[in-house]
Amino acid sequence: MAGIVLAGGLSSRMGSDKALLPWQGKTLLAHMHALLEQAGAKPIKVSGAYPAFDGVPDQVERCGPLGGLFSVISTLPDGPAWVVPVDMPRLEVAMLQQLRDAAPAGCVIFAGQPLPMRLNIDDACRKLLQAMVQNRDSPKSLQALQRQLGVLELPVPAPIASCLVNCNTPTQWEELAS
């Protein structure tokens, strides 16, 4: 399985680059990259201009996570990939394994959570992403992509719900980091 860390974008609500926030002695980006390594992901790609992490700059600006995903999948071969956000530091390897081990589908997520996801990268996925980012009237959300690919939603057991928290604002970050 490949691994993708969605770390591009402006971090405008946070006010600073979320990928560079400190988490347990390293940056969020380094933490999420290491999580994918621990899960066995190869190769691992990062959306955004982070050369130290083999980052792939967004080809389509201001297109959110969908644009970052579009840019990265052009660098990966066909096959399954874990897609994780840079700002979900409580995510655990066991949760990624649950996504990996689920029944085949275009993508697999935890119910009500667009990320993390297991995505099947193939020509159909690439063409759909390209159409979504290039068509002005197309929705620019991961949920829209997931619906069109055929999504399998796994139940969220209570013990892991707190691991699926991400942070977009300084207040959310303070709560998560404390």
N, C-alpha and C positions, 0 to 999 in steps of 0.2 A: 504494500500500500504506500502510495505517495502521501506526503503531508503538505498542507498549505496553511500558512499563517496569514490571515487578513490583517495587515498593519498599515495599509495606505490611508489616504484621506487626510483631512485637515485637522482633525481633533479639535474642531472649533468650539464645541461645548465644554471640552476639558480646559482649553486655554493654553495647552502645551502638548507636545507629542506624547500620546499615551504609550507608544511603544517604548519610550525611554524612561518611563516612571520606574522607580526602584521597587523591587519585590524580592524579599528574602535574599538580599545580597547581590542581586543581578537585575537587569532591566526586565520589564514584562516581555519584551520580544525574546530575549535570551531564555527566559523561563518557559515560554510557550514552545520555542524551538526545541529546548531540551525535553519537554514533555513528549513531543512528537518523536524525538529520537528514542526515548525510553519505551514508547509504544511500538517501535520497530519501523517507523516510516522511513522510506527511501524512495526517491530523493525527497528533500524538504525544500520547498520554495516559499518565499515571503513576498507578499504584495506590498509594493512601496520601494522607495529608493534607499535601500539598506544594503550597500555592497558587501559588508562584512557577513551578511546572512544570505548571500546570493539573491538579493532582492530584485524584484521585477517592477520597474516603474509603471504606473498606470498609463495605459495607452489611450484611455478615454477619461479625461479629467471630470471631476465633480459627478461621478456616477456611482459613488458609494461602494459598498462591498461587492456589488454586482460587477462594477467596472474592474475592481482589483482581481476578482476571480476570473473574469474574461482575460485579463492580461496574463495571468499566471498559467492558465490551462493550455495556452498556446506553447508553453515550454515543457509540457509533460506528455509522456506517452499515454495511450489508451490504458484504462484500468481504473481501479478504485483509488480514491484519495480521501483522507480525512481533511476536513476544512474546519479550522478553529479561528476564533477571533483573538486578537492580541490581548484583549482586555477581560479575559475570563480566567484569572490565575488559579482559581480553586478547582478547575477541571482536573480530572484524574485519569490515569491510564486505563483503569478498569472500565470507565465510561466509554472511552474510545473503542475498547474491545467489544463492548456491547453493541455499538454501532456497526463494527466490522462483522460481527457474528450474526447479525440479523438477516432475515430472508432477503433475497435479491430484489432490488428496486432501483429506479433511477437515482433516488437518494433516500437516506434514512436519517431521521432526526428524533430527538426527544419531543414528545407532544408539547406544542405551544412554544417551542424554542427553535428558531431558525438555525442556530448554531449551538454546538458543533454539529457537523453533518458528515455522513459518508456519501460521497458523490461518485457516480460512475461516469468517468470521463470517456467519451467516445465522439464520433462525428456528429451524432444527433445533439449531444450536449453542447458541443462547440458551436454548431450552427444556431441553436436556440439562443445561446448567450450572445452571439454576434448580432442576431436580429434584435434582441432586447436592448442592447447598448446602442445600436445604430438607429433604431426607430424612435423618433422623438416622442411618439404617442404611446410607446410600450411602457408598461410598469417597470420601474427600476428597483425591484426588491427581490431578495432571496426567496421570500415566500412565493412570489409569482413564478419564479424559476422552478421551485420545488413542485408546485402544483402542476406545471406543464410537463415536468419530467416524470411525474408519478412518485409521490412521496409515501414512505412508510413511516408512521409515527409510533415510536415506542412509548409505553407508559413511563412516567417519571416517578420512581419509587421515592417516598418521602426522604429517606436519608441522603439522596443525591441532589435534591432540589436546591439546596444552598450552594452546591458546587456550580450551578448553572447561572450564577449571578455575574453580570459584567458591569463595567463602570464607564460612564460617559461624561460625568460632571465631577468637579472637585469634591462636592458633597458625597456623591456615591463612592468616590475613591477613598475618602476619609473613612467612611463606614466600612468598606471592604478591607482596608489596610489595618483597621484597628482590631 
